[in-house]
Amino acid sequence: MAGLLLTGTAVESAVIALWPLTAYTLAELLPHAAASGAAPGWTAGQVAPMLLGAVIAFPLLGPALHLMLLTGVGAGLAGPVAAASGVGGWSAAACVAAAGVGLAAAVEAVRRLVGRIGTTRTRRAAA
């Protein structure tokens, strides 16, 4: 059980760390982007709500409140992405949203693949 918790924590940490970089990369791909600096990173004020939610209440939040928390944090991330990439606020917000959805889809695909592999091995061992 501890191994699963540590693995889940590592995956969630990687997604949180990659979100600004992925959004910035998507913003750079836009035709009217003018990169003016390095990719934005997390500040303490931006990541604090996510860490607080992860430590205290993520298991209890449910999907709707989890989505609201991620939306709020993503809205805060749109400004730094817009400033670093030179795109407008709405374009940056779309890049942040696309990056979040893309990372979530990748994590879900890996979870399903691991689940399918684990189920196949369990069936073979039982037979």
N, C-alpha and C positions, 0 to 999 in steps of 0.2 A: 504494500500500500504506500509506503514511504517513497518507493521508486516512482510510482505513478504520480504522486504529488510533486516530486522534484522535476520529473519530466514535463508535467503540465506547467509548472512555474517557469521552466526554461523556455518553453514554447511561447508562453504569453509574454515573457520578457523580451524575446527576440522580436515578436510582432510589435510591441510597444516601441522598441528601439528603432525598428526599421520604418515605422510609419512616417516620420518627418522626411527621411531620406527618399522614400518611395514617392511621396507627394511632390517633393522638390524635383525629382527626376522626371515625373510626369509633366510638371509645369515647364521644365526646360524643353520638352518635346513640342510644346505649342509654338506655332509659327511666329507669334509676336512676343516671345519671351526674350528678355535681355538679362541674362544672369549677372547679378551685381555683386556676388559674394559667395561665400561657402554655404553649403546646405544648412538649413536651420536645425537646431537640436532642441532638446527639451529643456525648459527652465524649471526651476523648483515649483513655481506657481502653476505651471501647466500639468506637470506630472503628479502633483500632490493629490488631486481628487482621484486619480486612477489608482495610486498606491493605497490610499485610504480605503477605497472601495474594495480593492483586492484583499487587503488584510482583514478588514472588518466584515464586509457584507456582500461580496460578490456571489457567494453561494446562495444568499438569501434575497438578492435583488430581483431575480427573475429577468426574463428577456426584455420586457418593456423598459424597466428602469435601467438596465444595463445599456440599452440602446440610447436612452436619454443622457446617460453619463458620457458615453462615447461621442454623442453629438455635441455636447457642451465642450468637451476637450478638443474635438475636431474643429469647432468654431474658433477656439482660441489659437489653434495651430494655423489657421488660414492666413492670419495676418503676417506672421513670420515667413511663411512660404511665399506670399505675395511680395514682400519686401526683398527677399533673397533672389527671387526669380524674375522680378520685373513684370509680372502679369497683374491683371486686375484682381480685385478682391473676390469677385464671383468665380472667376476662372481658377483662382487658388483654392477656393472652397470646393469647387468641383473636383480638382486634383486630389485634395485631401480626402474627399468622400470616395473617389475611385480607388485611391490607395488603400483606404480602410476596408472597402468591400473586397478588393483583390486579395489583400492579405488574409482576410477572414475566410474567403473561398479556398485559398491555398491550405490554410490550417484545417479546414473542414475536410478537404480532399485527402489530406494525409491521415487524419483521424479515421476516416472511413476505410482507407486502404489498410491501415494497421488493424482496425477491427475485423476486416475481412480476412486478413492473413491469420490473425489470432483465432478466428472462428474455424478456419480450415484446419489449422493445426490441432485444435481441440477436438474436432470431429475425427481426425485421423487417429489421435491418441486414444479416443474412446472406443474405436472400432476394433 
